[in-house]
Every structure is written in structure tokens, then in C-alpha cells.
Amino acid sequence: MNVQKGDNEDTEDSADSSRLTVSPSSSQFFKDDFVSLSCEEDDSSAGWTLRRNTSRENKTQCGAEWGKSTGNSCSISYILTEDIGVYWCESREGPISNMVNLTVTGGSVILQSPVLPVMEGDDVTLLCKTKTTPSNLPAAFYKDGSLIRKQPTGHMTIQHVSRSDEGLYKCDISGHGESPSSWITVTEKHATTPPPDNNHMLLTVVLTPASVCVLVLLLILVLLMRRFVHRKPEADQKGNGEDITDDIMYSDIKISTRQLQPVRKREGDPAAVYSAVRTEDIIYGEIIISDKKNKSKIRDFKPEPDVIYSTLK
């Protein structure tokens, strides 16, 4: 039975909590070989069971109609050509694991190739094996029916595989025969996540919208504090009576005087001397100096108009 494209493709996207593995790791077996299949599950409560499709039956369960079930494993003591088919793990909820296509031959040559899809960039080794010893005989390897190369030791390594390496592979050992074909699937390599950069993480935390708002508020607070600190000494200086020219408003002061009038005698008191000073902004008053002893002398004195006299006794 030839393997068709897609039979061995990984369907793990539909169920990422279980994976089917095969031991020994090969998709081709000789008749009467021992084979063990296991459902590697992350959730034991899902109730994974192993099922298969063959040319004669569909979705049959291990332990009920074929093989021997032991926990999550199923073993086939003597695999036969009737066991050729597609195998997978299935849970009670319905999801399934990756599918594996097993091939059984009654001939003397098999090709041991990866059971599961290989990732881009990995190295893949193919082994052309005979049922009888020795198994490291010279072999020719083919891809999609075309010769790739001949190897003297019976094995071939494909380094750094890519999607172009997908296809049907088989081998031939001169004098022993040709192996069945097996499909090799190459999956895209997932981008690896670089280790976290502490500086980048710190910058990310700092630059969150909430952090930006806090930083802006702190900046405004600092500016207000600096302005307050600079203005406080100025206020203190004003309180201490210092001349702060920036805060003083000036106005003109105008003083107006008139010529002093001659001293006149008051009719009520002939011995009094009068003096008057007038300005526009002064409240005027009158001062009377009386000296009764010298009344006669003051009456006889004639003041000059342009001279101010002062008498002190």
C-alpha cells in the first residue's frame, strides 16, 4: 500500500493535548514485527483512545477489535499486512491527535523514515534496511520516483530540510529489492521567542498610558515648586522693607507755594506776629506768639517787605 500525500500530516492543530508516537520510530515495518503505539496526553481526564482506519474497517478501537490496550498504549505483537492503515488518538469530546500511516511489507527491504512531520532546518536521516543482517548494505534513495543518490552504508542524511524536501521517498538495495514509499512532511519552523530584555520591559512599563500621566503630573508639580521657591525670597525681601523697584509705582509730587504775605497785626491782639505758609496739600494753622512786656517795641518796629525776621527771647 502506497502512502498518499497528507496521510502523515500533523493534525495537532485540532487537538493540541495529545500526540501519537510509534516505537520503534518508523512508518514501515516488516511482517510479524512488534509495534507499540502510545497516546501522549496532557489531560488524562479527556479519555484518549487509539483508533485506526484500514482497507477493511474504519474507526475501530484498540483492544476491542485489534491490538492489546494497556492504559494509553496499544501494542501489536505481530503486525500483518492487514494492519496497514492510518492510526490516531481520539478523546471522548471528539478532538483527535496527529495521524500516523503505518506500512507493512512482506518483502525484505524497508525504509526507516520519520514518523512525525519534521521541522524546517532540521536534519533528517533515512535508513534503507533489510530483514536479514547485515542491514548496512549499499542503497539507492529515490524521491518522487527520481534517484537522489546512492549511499555505500545504506543511510542518507538530508541536512537542513525545507518545504521543497517534502515528498514520497523509497530505497533500493541491489539483490534484495525495493522498499515501499513513505511520505515525509516538513512543517514551517516556528519563530523562537527571544529572551526578555529587562531594559525593554522597564521601558514598556514606564511608557504605559497611566505612567505617562503620572510623569506629566510630577513634572508640573516640580515646575510649580521651583516657581514657588524662587518667588518666596522676593516676598520676604518686600516684607523686610527693601526697595524692590520692580513692584513700585511712582507718581509726581507737586508742591506749590505762594509768596509770604507781610505780617499783619491782628485786630484782636495788636502784639501778635502772624506767619502763613500755603501749599496745595497742607492743612494750615495759625500760631500766635504773645509777649506783653515788649508790646511797645513791636509796634514801633517797621519790617522790610523782603526780609523775614525772627525774634527769640
Residue, then its C-alpha position, 0 to 999 in steps of 0.5 A: m500500500n502506497v502512502q498518499k500525500g497528507d496521510n502523515e500530516d500533523t493534525e495537532d492543530s485540532a487537538d493540541s493535548s495529545r500526540l501519537t508516537v510509534s516505537p520503534s520510530s518508523s512508518q514501515f515495518f516488516k511482517d510479524d514485527f512488534v509495534s507499540l503505539s502510545c497516546e501522549e496526553d496532557d489531560s488524562s481526564a479527556g479519555w484518549t483512545l487509539r483508533r485506526n482506519t484500514s482497507r477493511e474497517n474504519k474507526t475501530q478501537c484498540g483492544a476491542e477489535w485489534g491490538k492489546s490496550t494497556g492504559n494509553s498504549c496499544s501494542i501489536s505483537y505481530i503486525l500483518t499486512e492487514d494492519i496497514g492503515v492510518y492510526w490516531c488518538e481520539s478523546r471522548e469530546g471528539p478532538i483527535s491527535n496527529m495521524v500516523n500511516l503505518t506500512v507493512t511489507g512482506g518483502s525484505v527491504i524497508l525504509q526507516s523514515p520519520v514518523l512525525p512531520v519534521m521541522e524546517g532546518d532540521d536534519v533528517t536521516l533515512l535508513c534503507k534496511t533489510k530483514t536479514t543482517p547485515s542491514n548496512l548494505p549499499a542503497a539507492f534513495y529515490k524521491d518522487g520516483s527520481l534517484i537522489r543518490k546512492q549511499p555505500t552504508g545504506h543511510m542518507t542524511i538530508q541536512h537542513v530540510s525545507r518545504s521543497d524536501e517534502g515528498l514520497y521517498k523509497c530505497d533500493i538495495s541491489g539483490h534484495g529489492e525495493s522498499p515501499s514509499s513513505w511520505i515525509t512532511v516538513t512543517e514551517k519552523h516556528a519563530t523562537t521567542p527571544p529572551p526578555d530584555n529587562n531594559h525593554m520591559l522597564l521601558t514598556v512599563v514606564l511608557t504605559p498610558a497611566s505612567v505617562c500621566v503620572l510623569v506629566l503630573l510630577l513634572i508640573l508639580v516640580l515646575l510649580m515648586r521651583r516657581f514657588v521657591h524662587r518667588k518666596p525670597e522676593a516676598d520676604q525681601k518686600g516684607n523686610g522693607e527693601d526697595i524692590t523697584d520692580d513692584i513700585m509705582y511712582s507718581d509726581i509730587k507737586i508742591s506749590t507755594r505762594q509768596l509770604q504775605p507781610v505780617r499783619k497785626r491782628e485786630g484782636d491782639p495788636a502784639a501778635v506776629y502772624s506767619a502763613v505758609r500755603t501749599e496745595d496739600i497742607i492743612y494750615g494753622e495759625i500760631i500766635i506768639s504773645d509777649k506783653k512786656n515788649k508790646s511797645k517795641i513791636r509796634d514801633f518796629k517797621p519790617e522790610p517787605d523782603v526780609i523775614y525776621s525772627t525774634l527769640k527771647 
